[in-house]
Amino acid sequence: MSTFSLQTVVSAPLELDSDCMEPRAAGPHEPGFQARSLGHAGSGGLGMALEEELAMLTGDRDDQEELPDQETPSPGQNADLLSLFRQKEKDLVLAAKLGKALLERNQDLTKQYEKMHKDLNEKLEVN
């Protein structure tokens, strides 16, 4: 079994597309995506780390939902449509972060499997 690694650099700005649709009022900026490494303390620790990562990501999402709208939409914009668009973007970002965490877990499990397979083959060759 072979593994591959996605060593990519994100070149896109850390803002949602809907942020460009209307100017923001003065206030604290939303936190951008910060890379967090998952704790690798065996398979049990990795599962817990994924659960903690998911809880943190969904907590960030809940915090963002509670923020009041920065500015009322102009007469030409539909507030419901803009709100729906922002929610879809947040869901997409959350899905991407969760997918990345699952990919990392899959790669770690593949490495564990390959190591166990190699160790077993070495033991069988000795006997």
Backbone as ProteinMPNN parsed JSONL, in Angstrom:
{"seq_chain_A": "MSTFSLQTVVSAPLELDSDCMEPRAAGPHEPGFQARSLGHAGSGGLGMALEEELAMLTGDRDDQEELPDQETPSPGQNADLLSLFRQKEKDLVLAAKLGKALLERNQDLTKQYEKMHKDLNEKLEVN", "coords_chain_A": {"N_chain_A": [[0.834, -1.175, 0.0], [0.581, 2.168, -0.837], [1.307, 5.524, 0.138], [0.406, 8.96, -0.198], [1.354, 12.346, -0.028], [-0.071, 15.457, 0.543], [1.37, 18.238, 0.122], [0.64, 21.242, 0.258], [0.331, 24.738, -0.351], [-1.687, 27.275, 0.772], [-2.92, 29.69, -1.278], [-4.949, 31.423, -1.473], [-6.754, 34.262, -0.189], [-7.57, 34.681, 3.3], [-10.436, 35.015, 3.599], [-13.98, 35.203, 3.219], [-15.875, 34.897, 0.179], [-18.225, 36.343, 0.22], [-17.618, 38.458, 1.816], [-16.636, 40.399, 0.199], [-18.824, 41.464, -0.961], [-20.137, 43.456, 0.419], [-19.217, 46.386, 2.268], [-17.357, 46.172, 5.335], [-18.134, 47.001, 8.706], [-16.36, 48.901, 11.219], [-14.559, 46.942, 13.471], [-13.739, 43.949, 15.334], [-11.86, 41.599, 13.476], [-12.801, 38.547, 11.884], [-11.464, 35.483, 12.952], [-8.913, 33.962, 11.009], [-8.232, 30.902, 9.193], [-6.317, 28.778, 11.087], [-3.625, 26.693, 11.051], [-3.697, 23.662, 12.737], [-2.11, 21.16, 14.456], [-2.829, 17.73, 14.761], [-2.964, 15.824, 17.707], [-0.777, 13.151, 18.145], [-1.075, 10.492, 19.649], [-1.143, 7.687, 19.452], [-3.708, 5.423, 18.182], [-6.091, 5.834, 19.634], [-5.677, 8.352, 20.798], [-5.538, 9.876, 18.521], [-8.133, 9.716, 17.514], [-9.491, 11.079, 19.529], [-8.285, 13.545, 19.221], [-9.249, 14.262, 16.716], [-11.967, 14.488, 17.329], [-11.86, 16.626, 19.123], [-10.875, 18.601, 17.405], [-12.999, 18.798, 15.576], [-15.009, 19.665, 17.333], [-13.928, 22.133, 18.028], [-13.943, 23.431, 15.531], [-16.697, 23.459, 14.9], [-17.528, 24.946, 17.041], [-16.325, 27.41, 16.476], [-17.827, 28.021, 14.262], [-20.391, 28.294, 15.384], [-19.927, 30.531, 16.981], [-19.471, 32.445, 15.017], [-21.958, 32.546, 13.82], [-23.458, 33.845, 15.723], [-22.668, 36.447, 15.587], [-23.671, 39.78, 14.983], [-25.108, 41.2, 11.991], [-22.86, 43.1, 10.047], [-23.551, 45.346, 8.584], [-26.497, 46.788, 7.214], [-28.086, 45.454, 4.316], [-27.862, 46.919, 1.023], [-30.52, 48.524, -0.892], [-30.758, 47.012, -3.269], [-29.943, 44.467, -2.662], [-30.72, 41.237, -1.506], [-31.408, 40.373, 1.675], [-31.869, 37.859, 2.832], [-30.893, 36.115, 0.885], [-28.184, 36.831, 0.82], [-27.463, 36.129, 3.426], [-27.902, 33.365, 3.325], [-26.007, 32.682, 1.384], [-23.612, 33.313, 2.733], [-23.777, 31.435, 4.82], [-23.595, 29.053, 3.39], [-20.974, 29.283, 2.428], [-19.552, 29.177, 4.853], [-20.203, 26.586, 5.654], [-18.939, 25.169, 3.616], [-16.231, 25.791, 4.092], [-15.947, 24.616, 6.614], [-16.405, 21.923, 5.921], [-14.183, 21.491, 4.285], [-12.069, 21.763, 6.131], [-12.657, 19.657, 7.877], [-12.442, 17.524, 6.09], [-9.712, 17.658, 5.512], [-8.631, 17.025, 8.029], [-9.567, 14.394, 8.286], [-8.239, 13.204, 6.138], [-5.574, 13.425, 6.999], [-5.718, 11.731, 9.226], [-6.295, 9.311, 7.965], [-3.922, 8.962, 6.506], [-2.104, 8.64, 8.621], [-3.081, 6.262, 9.781], [-2.636, 4.533, 7.654], [0.158, 4.55, 7.565], [0.661, 3.338, 10.052], [-0.44, 0.804, 9.567], [1.241, -0.105, 7.479], [3.677, -0.223, 8.854], [3.104, -2.172, 10.803], [2.627, -4.332, 9.106], [5.134, -4.628, 7.911], [6.68, -5.265, 10.184], [5.477, -7.706, 10.9], [6.096, -9.279, 8.647], [8.885, -9.342, 8.905], [9.136, -10.8, 11.29], [8.05, -13.231, 10.496], [9.91, -14.02, 8.575], [12.145, -14.5, 10.123], [11.471, -16.764, 11.553]], "CA_chain_A": [[0.0, 0.0, 0.0], [1.401, 3.374, -0.879], [0.651, 6.738, 0.615], [0.863, 10.183, -0.824], [1.232, 13.488, 0.869], [-0.45, 16.696, -0.118], [2.101, 19.368, 0.69], [0.17, 22.391, -0.496], [0.328, 26.038, 0.296], [-2.908, 27.979, 0.427], [-2.591, 30.998, -1.819], [-6.143, 32.264, -1.435], [-6.853, 35.067, 1.028], [-8.354, 34.072, 4.362], [-11.702, 35.717, 3.745], [-15.057, 34.621, 2.448], [-16.237, 35.673, -0.999], [-19.317, 37.261, 0.535], [-17.066, 39.644, 2.468], [-16.399, 41.395, -0.846], [-20.099, 41.942, -1.469], [-20.518, 44.683, 1.099], [-18.137, 46.82, 3.152], [-17.484, 45.813, 6.742], [-18.052, 48.078, 9.684], [-15.172, 48.777, 12.061], [-14.751, 45.97, 14.539], [-12.745, 42.87, 15.291], [-11.922, 40.727, 12.303], [-13.019, 37.145, 12.175], [-10.181, 34.778, 12.892], [-8.686, 33.16, 9.813], [-7.898, 29.51, 9.456], [-4.984, 28.561, 11.631], [-3.308, 25.272, 10.994], [-3.502, 23.042, 14.039], [-1.71, 19.773, 14.264], [-3.553, 16.792, 15.588], [-2.094, 15.093, 18.622], [-0.564, 11.783, 17.684], [-0.776, 9.665, 20.807], [-1.713, 6.39, 19.16], [-4.981, 5.5, 17.469], [-7.1, 6.413, 20.515], [-5.405, 9.781, 20.917], [-5.844, 10.506, 17.244], [-9.587, 9.856, 17.456], [-9.854, 12.161, 20.443], [-7.823, 14.799, 18.621], [-10.201, 14.598, 15.657], [-13.199, 14.956, 17.961], [-11.597, 17.964, 19.647], [-10.767, 19.493, 16.249], [-14.35, 19.018, 15.074], [-15.713, 20.504, 18.307], [-13.396, 23.492, 17.905], [-14.413, 24.005, 14.273], [-18.125, 23.762, 15.003], [-17.634, 26.046, 18.006], [-16.024, 28.631, 15.721], [-18.975, 28.28, 13.387], [-21.466, 28.81, 16.221], [-19.562, 31.895, 17.375], [-19.638, 33.315, 13.859], [-23.38, 32.706, 13.567], [-24.018, 34.749, 16.711], [-22.259, 37.816, 15.31], [-24.698, 40.536, 14.274], [-24.711, 41.661, 10.657], [-22.016, 44.292, 10.121], [-24.206, 46.48, 7.945], [-27.72, 46.386, 6.529], [-27.85, 45.39, 2.877], [-28.389, 48.018, 0.212], [-31.849, 48.178, -1.402], [-30.705, 46.043, -4.355], [-29.524, 43.144, -2.2], [-31.691, 40.476, -0.74], [-30.74, 40.005, 2.925], [-31.959, 36.413, 3.034], [-29.99, 35.474, -0.065], [-26.828, 37.09, 1.284], [-27.269, 35.308, 4.619], [-27.797, 31.979, 2.866], [-24.72, 32.568, 0.7], [-22.575, 33.279, 3.772], [-23.872, 30.161, 5.529], [-23.06, 28.022, 2.493], [-19.514, 29.429, 2.432], [-19.055, 28.681, 6.139], [-20.323, 25.13, 5.604], [-17.901, 24.677, 2.712], [-14.954, 25.904, 4.8], [-15.965, 23.584, 7.648], [-16.243, 20.629, 5.255], [-12.792, 21.388, 3.835], [-11.223, 21.526, 7.305], [-12.932, 18.305, 8.342], [-11.854, 16.621, 5.103], [-8.262, 17.664, 5.7], [-8.345, 16.273, 9.252], [-9.791, 12.979, 7.988], [-7.151, 12.77, 5.262], [-4.39, 13.245, 7.842], [-5.921, 10.525, 10.033], [-6.166, 8.187, 7.048], [-2.499, 8.784, 6.217], [-1.472, 8.088, 9.821], [-3.489, 4.866, 9.909], [-1.942, 3.795, 6.597], [1.541, 4.374, 8.019], [0.641, 2.339, 11.119], [-0.678, -0.481, 8.929], [2.451, -0.506, 6.766], [4.69, -0.582, 9.849], [2.719, -3.46, 11.375], [2.816, -5.33, 8.056], [6.58, -4.822, 7.787], [7.123, -5.983, 11.385], [4.991, -9.08, 10.808], [6.901, -9.973, 7.635], [10.217, -9.579, 9.474], [9.015, -11.885, 12.264], [7.819, -14.476, 9.765], [11.151, -14.389, 7.907], [13.073, -14.996, 11.137], [11.052, -18.124, 11.917]], "C_chain_A": [[0.88, 1.239, 0.0], [0.591, 4.563, -0.386], [1.182, 7.915, -0.17], [0.595, 11.321, 0.134], [0.885, 14.719, 0.063], [0.222, 17.845, 0.603], [1.723, 20.599, -0.117], [0.25, 23.642, 0.343], [-0.925, 26.76, -0.169], [-2.54, 29.368, -0.046], [-3.778, 31.943, -1.781], [-6.165, 33.078, -0.151], [-7.774, 34.394, 2.034], [-9.627, 34.881, 4.616], [-12.733, 35.043, 2.867], [-15.366, 35.502, 1.249], [-17.322, 36.692, -0.689], [-18.822, 38.502, 1.257], [-16.833, 40.753, 1.456], [-17.695, 42.025, -1.336], [-20.552, 43.239, -0.809], [-19.392, 45.096, 2.03], [-18.43, 46.434, 4.591], [-17.425, 47.054, 7.606], [-16.809, 47.859, 10.529], [-15.471, 47.817, 13.195], [-13.707, 44.892, 14.435], [-12.956, 41.995, 14.069], [-12.168, 39.304, 12.751], [-11.684, 36.428, 12.084], [-10.092, 33.945, 11.626], [-8.379, 31.731, 10.196], [-6.476, 29.423, 9.97], [-4.746, 27.065, 11.627], [-3.047, 24.761, 12.399], [-3.118, 21.598, 13.784], [-2.496, 18.9, 15.22], [-2.565, 16.063, 16.48], [-1.969, 13.658, 18.172], [-0.124, 10.93, 18.87], [-1.369, 8.284, 20.608], [-3.079, 6.556, 18.513], [-6.08, 6.099, 18.329], [-6.924, 7.904, 20.647], [-5.739, 10.521, 19.65], [-7.344, 10.703, 17.098], [-10.067, 10.979, 18.345], [-9.452, 13.503, 19.862], [-8.764, 15.227, 17.506], [-11.506, 15.117, 16.24], [-13.025, 16.365, 18.512], [-11.515, 18.983, 18.513], [-12.151, 19.812, 15.696], [-15.144, 19.904, 16.024], [-15.24, 21.948, 18.212], [-13.927, 24.165, 16.645], [-15.894, 24.349, 14.342], [-18.37, 24.852, 16.03], [-17.344, 27.371, 17.344], [-17.212, 29.008, 14.854], [-20.133, 28.853, 14.191], [-21.187, 30.239, 16.646], [-19.793, 32.863, 16.224], [-21.114, 33.553, 13.57], [-24.007, 33.709, 14.525], [-23.627, 36.2, 16.473], [-23.384, 38.554, 14.599], [-24.193, 40.933, 12.89], [-23.961, 42.97, 10.786], [-22.77, 45.523, 9.62], [-25.473, 45.983, 7.262], [-27.473, 46.391, 5.028], [-28.453, 46.592, 2.159], [-29.725, 47.587, -0.386], [-31.832, 47.107, -2.488], [-30.367, 44.635, -3.902], [-30.625, 42.488, -1.384], [-30.982, 39.94, 0.5], [-30.762, 38.499, 3.155], [-30.996, 35.668, 2.121], [-28.536, 35.644, 0.363], [-26.504, 36.238, 2.511], [-27.087, 33.836, 4.241], [-26.453, 31.734, 2.188], [-23.577, 32.481, 1.711], [-22.587, 31.95, 4.517], [-23.308, 29.03, 4.675], [-21.534, 28.085, 2.451], [-18.918, 28.877, 3.723], [-19.117, 27.159, 6.178], [-19.237, 24.518, 4.725], [-16.526, 24.714, 3.379], [-14.863, 24.826, 5.876], [-15.75, 22.199, 7.037], [-14.806, 20.428, 4.779], [-11.858, 21.094, 5.002], [-11.416, 20.115, 7.835], [-12.329, 17.276, 7.389], [-10.347, 16.526, 5.247], [-7.879, 16.856, 6.938], [-8.526, 14.778, 9.019], [-8.7, 12.416, 7.084], [-5.879, 12.524, 6.07], [-4.52, 11.986, 8.692], [-5.758, 9.281, 9.167], [-4.7, 7.907, 6.736], [-1.769, 8.189, 7.418], [-1.826, 6.617, 10.004], [-2.817, 3.999, 8.848], [-0.49, 3.541, 6.99], [1.622, 3.326, 9.122], [0.467, 0.941, 10.536], [0.58, -0.984, 8.232], [3.551, -0.921, 7.733], [4.376, -1.944, 10.456], [2.94, -4.586, 10.367], [4.305, -5.656, 7.892], [7.116, -5.618, 8.977], [6.703, -7.448, 11.334], [5.81, -9.873, 9.792], [8.3, -10.275, 8.152], [10.183, -10.725, 10.472], [8.819, -13.226, 11.566], [9.084, -14.95, 9.057], [12.156, -14.972, 8.889], [12.737, -16.439, 11.484], [11.19, -18.985, 10.736]], "O_chain_A": [[1.831, 1.325, 0.777], [-0.636, 4.594, -0.483], [2.274, 7.865, -0.735], [-0.286, 11.248, 0.992], [1.485, 14.983, -0.979], [-0.305, 18.363, 1.587], [2.414, 20.956, -1.071], [0.238, 23.603, 1.574], [-1.192, 26.845, -1.368], [-1.923, 30.139, 0.689], [-3.627, 33.139, -2.03], [-5.648, 32.63, 0.873], [-8.657, 33.625, 1.657], [-9.854, 35.367, 5.723], [-12.391, 34.388, 1.883], [-15.147, 36.713, 1.291], [-17.34, 37.78, -1.265], [-19.535, 39.505, 1.309], [-16.831, 41.929, 1.819], [-17.661, 43.022, -2.057], [-21.273, 44.03, -1.418], [-18.675, 44.234, 2.538], [-19.584, 46.375, 5.015], [-16.752, 48.031, 7.276], [-16.261, 46.757, 10.556], [-16.536, 47.887, 13.808], [-12.871, 44.921, 13.532], [-14.086, 41.695, 13.685], [-11.792, 38.907, 13.854], [-10.866, 36.743, 11.22], [-11.06, 33.304, 11.217], [-8.28, 31.394, 11.375], [-5.546, 29.94, 9.351], [-5.551, 26.283, 12.131], [-2.276, 25.351, 13.156], [-3.746, 20.908, 12.981], [-2.787, 19.294, 16.349], [-1.46, 15.726, 16.053], [-2.97, 13.019, 17.85], [1.067, 10.683, 19.059], [-2.03, 7.761, 21.504], [-3.555, 7.674, 18.317], [-6.933, 6.814, 17.805], [-7.901, 8.651, 20.613], [-6.176, 11.671, 19.695], [-7.786, 11.743, 16.61], [-10.95, 11.747, 17.963], [-10.182, 14.486, 19.989], [-9.051, 16.415, 17.358], [-12.09, 16.067, 15.72], [-13.92, 17.201, 18.391], [-12.023, 20.097, 18.638], [-12.445, 20.966, 15.382], [-15.871, 20.794, 15.582], [-16.041, 22.877, 18.302], [-14.317, 25.332, 16.679], [-16.303, 25.418, 13.89], [-19.331, 25.61, 15.901], [-18.029, 28.359, 17.608], [-17.554, 30.184, 14.731], [-20.792, 29.792, 13.743], [-22.094, 31.071, 16.673], [-20.26, 33.981, 16.437], [-21.491, 34.637, 13.125], [-24.991, 34.36, 14.174], [-24.195, 37.098, 17.094], [-23.997, 37.995, 13.69], [-22.986, 40.992, 12.656], [-24.367, 43.852, 11.542], [-22.633, 46.612, 10.177], [-25.504, 44.851, 6.779], [-26.735, 47.236, 4.521], [-29.419, 47.197, 2.624], [-30.036, 46.396, -0.387], [-32.801, 46.359, -2.619], [-30.492, 43.693, -4.686], [-31.363, 43.156, -0.659], [-30.055, 39.139, 0.385], [-29.777, 37.928, 3.624], [-30.358, 34.701, 2.539], [-27.746, 34.703, 0.278], [-25.407, 35.692, 2.623], [-26.217, 33.153, 4.78], [-25.832, 30.691, 2.396], [-22.673, 31.66, 1.555], [-21.529, 31.396, 4.816], [-22.619, 28.148, 5.187], [-20.873, 27.047, 2.44], [-17.897, 28.19, 3.694], [-18.196, 26.511, 6.675], [-18.682, 23.469, 5.054], [-15.746, 23.771, 3.246], [-13.819, 24.194, 6.034], [-14.995, 21.392, 7.579], [-14.272, 19.322, 4.861], [-10.954, 20.268, 4.88], [-10.448, 19.449, 8.202], [-11.768, 16.272, 7.829], [-9.77, 15.446, 5.119], [-6.915, 16.091, 6.906], [-7.726, 13.976, 9.502], [-8.284, 11.27, 7.254], [-5.185, 11.531, 5.852], [-3.547, 11.252, 8.865], [-5.146, 8.303, 9.596], [-4.28, 6.75, 6.704], [-0.907, 7.325, 7.251], [-0.96, 5.811, 10.347], [-2.468, 2.851, 9.12], [0.034, 2.448, 6.775], [2.545, 2.511, 9.134], [1.142, 0.001, 10.956], [0.947, -2.151, 8.373], [4.282, -1.873, 7.462], [5.267, -2.779, 10.609], [3.39, -5.671, 10.735], [4.683, -6.82, 7.753], [7.914, -6.539, 8.801], [7.484, -8.331, 11.686], [6.177, -11.019, 10.054], [8.847, -11.342, 7.873], [11.104, -11.542, 10.503], [9.362, -14.241, 12.002], [9.312, -16.155, 8.948], [12.939, -15.849, 8.524], [13.639, -17.251, 11.688], [10.894, -20.178, 10.804]]}, "name": "protein", "num_of_chains": 1, "seq": "MSTFSLQTVVSAPLELDSDCMEPRAAGPHEPGFQARSLGHAGSGGLGMALEEELAMLTGDRDDQEELPDQETPSPGQNADLLSLFRQKEKDLVLAAKLGKALLERNQDLTKQYEKMHKDLNEKLEVN"}
